[in-house]
Amino acid sequence: LYLKSYIELNRDYISSIALLGEDKKVLSFSGINYKSEEEDAVNRALLESDFREGKAVLLEPVLTGTGHFTQFMVSRVKRRKQNRIFYAVAAINTGEVYKKIVQPIKVGNNGYSMVKDLSGIILMHPTEDQIGLNAVEGRQEKYKDYNLDLTGLKELLKRQQENEEGRELLDSYWWSKLTKARKVLVYT
């Protein structure tokens, strides 16, 4: 009942919550059913992660559809009366997070905000076909017939991996139109 009411309160962001036992098997489930790749990712992450009571852990995001990632958050819970361990796993709808929190951050007429992981995989982007691509190699492959110069983007990704934050000018492209553009970038 608690899980169901939590989803109702956070319906835009949380698509499902599962309660797993100490053996990591589902005891209770509320919301949409896991797809097999989601369940596999959660099970792998549960085996690899070090959980401390009361601390939520974000697992690696999983590409669960065209232009859509699901981010899982897991919290280890101990029921003191029974001296048993449980895991609460919430599936976070990254598309809704993007729409409500990231997308509104815009600069100028064409500016947009996006989210990548440290390896350069695009997790959130206003152009849906960019989601799931590696910002450099994925775009090289996707646009191989267009002879695009992605040198600056490759160097940017390296700097982003080495620095917590920064700002710079980048010669790049508007990906929805494939036109050259000089972009002002700020990252963290």
Residue pairs with C-beta under 8 A, 6 or more apart in sequence:
3 17
3 19
3 28
3 30
3 88
4 30
6 14
6 17
7 14
7 15
7 16
7 17
7 30
7 31
12 93
12 96
12 100
13 92
13 93
13 96
13 97
13 100
14 31
14 90
14 91
14 92
14 93
15 31
15 32
15 70
15 91
15 92
15 93
16 29
16 30
16 31
16 32
16 33
16 34
16 90
16 91
17 29
17 30
17 31
17 88
17 89
17 90
17 91
18 26
18 28
18 29
18 30
18 34
18 88
18 89
19 26
19 27
19 28
19 29
19 86
19 87
19 88
19 89
20 26
20 27
20 46
20 86
20 87
20 88
20 89
21 27
21 84
21 85
21 86
21 87
22 84
22 85
22 86
24 43
24 46
24 47
24 87
27 86
31 91
32 91
34 42
34 91
35 64
37 62
37 63
37 64
38 62
38 64
38 70
38 72
38 91
41 59
41 60
41 62
41 72
42 59
42 72
42 74
42 89
45 59
45 60
45 72
45 74
46 74
46 87
49 57
49 59
49 74
51 57
51 74
51 75
51 76
51 87
52 76
53 76
53 77
53 78
54 75
54 76
55 75
55 76
56 73
56 74
56 75
57 73
57 74
57 75
58 71
58 72
58 73
59 71
59 72
59 73
59 74
61 69
61 70
61 71
61 72
61 94
61 117
61 123
62 69
62 70
62 72
63 69
63 131
63 132
64 70
66 128
66 132
67 95
67 128
67 129
67 131
67 132
68 94
68 95
68 131
69 94
69 123
69 124
69 131
69 132
70 91
70 92
70 93
70 94
71 91
71 92
71 94
71 97
72 89
72 90
72 91
72 92
73 89
73 90
73 92
74 87
74 88
74 89
74 90
75 87
75 88
76 85
76 86
76 87
77 85
77 86
77 87
77 88
78 84
78 85
78 86
79 86
94 123
94 124
95 124
97 124
98 115
98 124
102 113
102 114
102 115
102 124
103 112
103 113
103 126
105 113
106 112
106 113
107 184
110 174
110 181
111 184
112 125
112 126
114 122
114 124
114 125
114 126
114 130
115 122
115 123
115 124
115 125
116 122
116 123
116 135
116 160
117 123
118 161
119 134
120 134
120 135
120 136
120 137
120 157
120 161
121 132
121 133
121 134
121 135
121 138
122 130
122 131
122 132
122 133
122 134
122 135
122 138
123 131
124 131
125 131
125 175
126 176
127 175
127 176
129 142
130 139
130 175
132 138
133 139
133 142
135 153
135 157
136 150
136 153
136 154
136 157
139 148
139 150
139 153
139 175
140 148
140 150
143 178
146 178
148 173
148 178
149 171
152 170
152 171
152 172
153 170
153 172
156 168
156 170
156 185
159 166
159 168
160 166
160 187
164 188
165 186
165 187
165 188
166 185
166 186
166 187
167 184
167 185
167 186
167 187
168 184
168 185
169 182
169 183
169 184
169 185
170 182
170 183
170 185
171 180
171 181
171 182
171 183
172 180
172 181
172 182
172 183
173 179
173 180
173 181
174 181
